[in-house]
């Protein structure tokens, strides 16, 4: 299974270029000023997956007025990329109907996540009550997603909400997007699926499309500056937008329908320094600017990724054990390395099974010894002695000075 790349929602990702076999991706994720101050995750989400001739992508903007919009954004982004990557060109005319059906079908699983999400225990009661009221209506997100298939020379896109998708030709001239209507009221809901409308779709031939740019509404009126981009300019744009009074999350994904012939990086060789700790490490790879860790939970097969500039990675708290991990080296000037061999982090509890099918309980001889805690001194004697000494000092002080 091809990994779905997901950018971290709880940290910022500066502008990076990723040289895939068939395209070049440039992306940036920058949280709002308020989210950075409070250490909160961003409401936006970026995900993509690619092979030698296709790339599926999704950029989502969680609705902050809903119940934890970041939840819907992540869930929807991962689902859309996986679903789109299962398609091959030519995509037929029933694509819109298929999309509408799956967007409704995903509400059951998403609603379970909404019910399981618990607000922080230290929130004021008034805020907790407001969140519980929002929970009834679910979590919501806007989105732009698509599949770019070079072998089939086709681009399929879909969207709901007020985000933006720009298409450019080889001379950086805008290409019309059929049915380009962007309405704030339209979004996807974990409770009912498509809300205030139906998902909008377009199917285009790749003959005239050389590049596409997707961004959330945090870019605002600076969108025209994305006609021609560099990583340095994107970072500068994020800094300027972050300094504005109405700072919002900024997510940008730019895809060039071309690639460059550059050598790949060497693959990392991760290892587990301590089997009792959820940590993996690897030696630095020459030329690597960052690394990507793929995690697959052994219990249910859930997969996701996290990027880091470090040569070690601590699995997030609450991660189900065991987890299978792979590492990839990346650079803006090289092709990514192949994925490393998978290593398992965390221990599995394996118990022998009786003929009845029930797990065997350890015998007294096999059981772990119970070590009773003990004190090296008789603390009761020490405490009594201390009290008597204090009493004697108090009486002596009164006899001498209180007269």
Secondary structure, 3 states (H helix, E strand, C coil): CCCCEECCCCCCEEEEEEECCCCEEEEEEECCHHHHHHCCCCCEEEEEEECCCEEEEEEEEECCCCCCHHHHHHHHHHHHHHHHHCCCCCCCCCHHHHHHHHHHHCHHHHHHHHHHCCCCCCCCHHHHHHHHHHHCCCCEEEEEEEEEECCCCEEEEEEECCCEEEEECCCCCEECCCCCCCCCCCEEECCCEEECCCCEEEEEEHHHCCEEEEECHHHHHHHHHHHCCCHHHHHHHHHHHHCCCCCCCEEEEEEECCCCCCCECCCCCCECCCCCCCEEECCCCCCCCEEEEEEEECCCCCEEEEEECCCEEECCCCCCCCEEEEEEEEECCEECCCCCCCEEECCCCCCCECCCCCECCCCCCCCCCCCCCCCCCCHHHHHHHHHHHHHHHHHHHHHHHCC
